Amino acid sequence: MIQMKKSLLSLSLVSLLFSASSFAGNLTWGDNTLEEGQFKVSGAVRTRFLHKDYADQALQGTKNDDWKLADIKLVLGYENPNWIASIDTRCYQYESLCDAVFLKDAWVGYKFNQEQHLTVGLQFVDFGYARLWGNSYYETILNTVGLEDIQNLGVKYRFKNDDYHIALGFYPRDGGNYKGTSKDSSRYSGNFVQADDLNEGTDIEEKNMWIGRASKKINLNADASLKTEMGASYWHSDLENKRTHLEGTRDAWNVFALTELNAWQWLFVAGAQDIKNADDLHPQYSTIGAFDFPYQVANKAKFVVNEFSYAVDKPIFKLENIKPYISYSQFLKDESGFKDSERVMAGVYFNYKAIGVQGEYIWSKNDPMTGSSGNGLAQGDSNHWNQLFYLSLGYYF
């Protein structure tokens, strides 16, 4: 009976998603060219199916081959000729609806002109090519490390035109902890957190983060069918060790390039991080937490990301924005005896009206978000490759 109810719930959710496509669209009020401005409400309701060959500590535990509600996203935006603002909240379902709730963005900005903006609040940091280092749903392994798709609280200046993109931000602190079951890891971004067990992890607060990025676009032939954007970014911050009451630092850098040949894209990112965590018990690794799950990350490592993708330019059977991709990311640890971490993803995204579909197959090793223990990104567990198939079906408005 319980299984039947779950099946009926999943079927009802899918039916609701497809019937909703007939009245999809952003909810907007006003005009962003006028002083009164425009308000916009957008978001998504996403379900997911997964199949895996492991039982993990993170997120889903031993559950397998089930389809259920994954998350609800709600975004409120505002814009007029001079001001912009956004609030982005996320509700995730692990065991019950909204048992983990995070604030992803909450910022306000001033437009000096179309090329220059100044924003203040909880916002993504400009480290690497963009907020996302590719097209995958799970993102690269550097998201779990805490370097990709990271939101912190601070002020950022951005200059962007057809040739250059420059950003410099100062972030006094991270975005904080929200509703969840862990001590300090209920958050969207991978941040330094207090470990649930201080015998196994650390208690570190990252502060005074200076993060800068610069890139230039280059046309490599006359008709611009072959072009690239190349750049670099740097991250320096102070670390306060709450257990030892000593100060440490984090320094990280990367170089990146997005090269496009007609509909083909190749994204390359390479860099390193060096964390001095001022911890006498665990000097080789630090505790990072995200999505209500704390885990350990090696303090010194190099990293590499490669992704190849193809943007289909015309709809196929009314399916639009079709983009297949394959991504390979590595976290190569400097500490002797630590096993490297890797994540390979092959997938495709497309949408039918307001219904977005994304499926990907993931192979990974020493990856705490896909089968390894909380030490996967530190000492590592083994060189066994775990496998996960993830299918996301969502209604976007």
N, C-alpha and C positions, 0 to 999 in steps of 0.2 A: 504493500500500500504506500509506504514512504517513497519507494523508488518510482511508483506510478505518479505520485504527486510531483516529484522532481521533474519527471519527463514532461508532464503537462505544463509545469511552470516554464520549462525551457521552450516548449512549443509555443506557448502564449507569448513569450518574449519575442521570439522570431517573427510570429505573425504580426505583433504590434509594430516591430521595426519596419516590416515591408509595407504595411498599410499606411504607416506614417509618411512614407516617401511622397505620397500624393499631395501633402501640404507642407513640404519642407521649405526652409528658407530662414535667413537671419531675421530676427525681430529688431527693427530699427525705429527710432523716433527722432525727428529733427533733421537738420542739414549741417554737415560738417564744414561747409563753406561760410556759414553764418556765425555770428558771435554767440548765439544761444547753443550752438553745437549740436552734435548727434550722439544719442545713446544707442548702443547695440548690445543685444543679448545673444550669445552663441554658446555652443557646447556639444556634448555627445552623450549618448547612452550606449555602452559597449558590452557585448557578451563575448564569451570565449569558450573554445573547446581546446583541450590539450591531451596529448598522449606522450608519455615519457617512459624511459626504461630504468627509472630510479625512484627512490623515495627521499625527498630532500627536507632540510630543516627550514628552508625559507618559504614563506608564503603558503604553499599548497599542501605541504606534508605528504601523506601517502595517497592522497586523492589522485585519480587517474581516469581518463576516458570519460570525463563529465563535461557538460555544457551548462554554464551558468552565467549570471550577471557578473561582469568583471569590474566595471567602474562607471561613475557618472561624473561628467565634466561640465562645469558651468562657468562662463566667462562674461563679465560685464565690462564693456569698453565705452570710452567717451573721447570725442575729438571735436575741436573747433579750430579756427585758423591759427591759434597760438598754443593751445594746450592739448595734451593727450593723457589718458589714464587707463588703467586696466586692473581688474581683480579676477583671479583665476583660482577656483577651488576644486578639489578632487575628493570624491567619496569612493572608497574601494570596499569590495566585499571579499573577505576570506572565508569566514564561517557564517556571518550574518551581515545584513545590509548596513553599510557605513560603519563597520567595526574598525576601520581606519580612515581618518579624515585629515587631509593636508591642505594648507594654503600654499599654492604654487607661486603666484605672483600677486603683488599689491603695490602698484607704483603710480606716480604722477610725473608728467614731463612737460617741459617747455620747448617749443620749436622756435629757435632763432631764425631759421629759414627751412627750406625743404631738405637741405643737406646737413644741418647741424641741430642736434637735440641734446637736452640735458634732462636726465631722469633720476628720480629719487624714490627709494623704497625697496621692497623685496622684488628682485629682478634677476634675469639670467646674467651670468658673467661671460665676458667675451674671451674665452680661452679655447684656442683651436679654430678650425675653419668657420664654424657656426655653432649655434646652440646644440644642434644634432650633428654627429659625425657620420652621417649616412642616412639611409632610408628605412632601416629595420625597425620593427616594433619594439623588440627587446633592447635595442641600442647595442653599442659595442661594449666590450668588457671594461673599457675606460670609464663608462658611466658608473659601473659598480665600484671601481677604484675611487671615484669621486672627482673626476676631471672633465667629464662630458655632461652637458645638460644640468648644470649646477646653478641654483638660485641662492643669492645671498642678499643681505640688507645693506644698502649703501647708495652712493651717488655715482653716476656714470655720464661721461661726455662721449658723444659719437658724431663723427663726420663721415658721410658716405655720399659719393657721387658715382659717375659712370666709370671712373678709373681707380679711385682709392676708397678704402674703408679703414678708418682709424677709430679705435675706442680705448678709453682709459677710465678705469673705475677704482674707487676706494670703498671698501666694504668693512665697516667696523666689526661686524659679526655675521653669523649664519642666519638662516631663516627660522630656527627654533624647532621645538618638538610639539607635536599635536596629539590628537586622540589615537590611542593604540594600547597595546599590552606590554611593550618593552619599556625599559626605564627612560630611554632618551632617543630612540631610533624611529619614532613615528613621524616621518618627514619625507618629502618628495625627493630631495637631493641627498647624495652621498656625502655626509659631513662627518667631521670628527665628533664622536659622541662618548658618553659614559657607558662602558661595557656593563652588561647585566651582571657579570661576574668579574670583579677586579683581579681575581687570581689568574684569570685567563686573558684579560684585556686591559685597556688603558682608560683614563678619564682625562680627556684633553679638550680644551676649547680653542678654536681657531679665531683669531681676531686681526684687525688692522691689515686686511688683504688689499694689496695693490696688484691689479690685473690689467695688462695692456695688450693690445692687438693691433697689427697693421698689415695691410695687404694691398696688392695692385693687380688690376686686370690687364691682360696682354693679349692682343689679337695676333695669332701666329701665321695667318695668311690673309690675303687681300679681302676675301669675302666673309671673313670672321667665322667660317665653318669650323675652324680649329682655333681654340682659344683656351686660356688658362687664367686662373687667379692664384697668385702665390703670396705667401705671407708667413708671419711668425707671431708668437705670443709668449708672454712671460707672467708668472704668478709668484709673488713673494708675500709671506704672511708670518705673523707671530703666533706661537703656540704657548698656551698656558696649561701646564700640567697640574691638574687639580689635586693629584695625590702627592706629588713630590714638592709642589709649590715652586717649581723651577720653570724657566722660560726656554722655549725652543723655537725652531723656524721651519717653514716649508718653502722650498724653491722648486719650481717646475717650469719647463719650457717646452715648446714644440715648434716645428716648421710644418707647413701644409701647402697643398696645391690641389685645386680642382681643375682638371683638364677635360674639355668637351670637344668631341668631334661629331658634328651633327647631333644625332640623338643619343650618342654614347657619352658616358661620364666615367671618369676615374678619379676617385678621391684618395689622396695619400696624406697621412699624418704620421709624424715621428717625433719623439721627444723623450724626456726623462723627468723624474722627480727625485728630490733628495729631502727627506724629512729627518730632522733632529728633534726627537720627541721628549728629551730630558727625562726619560723614564729608566730607572735602574733595574726594574724587573723585566721589562719588555723593550729593550733598546732597538730590536730589529724590526718591530712592527707596531702598528697603532690600530685602534678600534675605529672603524667607520660604520655608520649606520644609515639605512634607508628603507622605506616601505615596511617599517616596524620590525626590522631584523638587523641586529648588530653582527659584525664579522671583522676579521683581522686583515690588514693590508700591509705588505712589505714596505718599509720606509724608503728603500733605495731600489730603483728599477728604471728600466728603459721601456718604451712602448712603441708599437707600430700598428697602424690601421691602413688597410687597403680595401676599397669597395669599388666594384664595377657595376654599373646600372645602365638601363636602356629605357628611354621615354618613348612609348608608342604614340605617334603624333595624331592618329585618327581613332575614333571609337570603333570597337569591334562588338557587334551585336548589342549596341547601346551601352556597352561597358566603356567608361571613360577613364582617363588619367592612368592607363595601365603602365606599370613600371616594374619589371623584374630586376633583381639585384642579387649579388653575392658579396659577402663581407667577411674579412678575416682580420681579427684583432689579437694582438699578443701583449702580454705583460711579462717582461723578461727581468727577473729579479737578480740583483747584484749579490745578495747574501749567499755564501757557500752552503750547499745542501738544500736550499729552497727550490722547489719545483716550479717551473714557469707555468703561467696560466694562459689559455687560449680559448677563443670563441669563434666558430665559423657559422655563418648564417646564409641560407639561400632562401629567397622568398619572392613574393609578388604582391603588389598593391593594385587595387582598382576600385572604382565606385560606380554604382548605378543610381543616378539621381542623388538622393541624400543618404544612400546606404553605402558605407565604406566597408570593404573586405580586405583583409590582409592575412596571408598565410605564410609561415616560414618554418623551415626545418633547421634546428640548431644542433651542432656538435660542439662539445666543450669539455675541457678538463681543468681541474683545480679552479672551479668557478662556483662560488657559493650560491649564486642565483639559479644555477642549473645543475644541482645534484651533489656538489661537493659540500664539505663541512664548513663551518665558520672560519676555518684556517686555510681554506683553499687559496686565497690570494696572498697568504703569508708563506708558511712552510710548505703548503700544498699537501694533498692526500696521496695521489698516485698519478700515473700517466694514463689512467683509464679514461676513454672518451664517453661521456654521457650524451644521450640523445633526447631531443624534445621536439615534438611537432606542436605548433601553436597557431590557432586560427582565431582571428578577431573579426566579429561581425557587429557593426555599430550603426546607429542612426545619428547623423550629424546635422546640427541646425545652427 
